[in-house]
Amino acid sequence: MLEDNDRLKPENIIKGTVQRRYQLPFFEAYIPCGFPSPADAYTERVCDLNDLCVYNPDTTYFVHAINDSMAGDSICEGDWIVVDSSIEPADGRIVVAWVEDGHTLKRIRFRGELKILEPSNPAYAPIYVQPGDAFQVFGVATFRIGKLLKL
């Protein structure tokens, strides 16, 4: 069973659609963590985040992370997770899954017929899915979009 603070609420699952395309400047340069080069101050082309993060538009969803159960994988509360439901859930992948009574974001492990949904924060318990339990993988996480600073 999922605890209330570990459920993804329906309003936090959003179908990925393109209504507006924002063309952001893309600088074709590697960014060192030191002093910038004056030669790098030109725009090479534009970058669209849809092109960067969405491989299969018809099967892509955005999920809003609501707690810190995946903090060990740098997924923080408030981050947006890009989820592709056309990707096969392989062992060790981070997935959105429906378990008994709600959605959750966890790393999936396959152990014979047993499925384990592992949080990456030790404060949370794994979820063990036995054969016959109500369970379905909704999609595989492909990107995390989060703020570096709280604004």
ABEGO torsion letter per residue (X at the ends): XBBAAABBBAAABBBBBBABBBBBBBBBBBBBABBBBAAAABBABBBBAAAAABABAAABBBBBBABAAAAAAGBBBGBBBBBBAABBBBBGBBBBBBBGAEBBBBBBBBBEABBBBBBABAABBBBBBBBGBBBBBAEBBABBBBBABBX
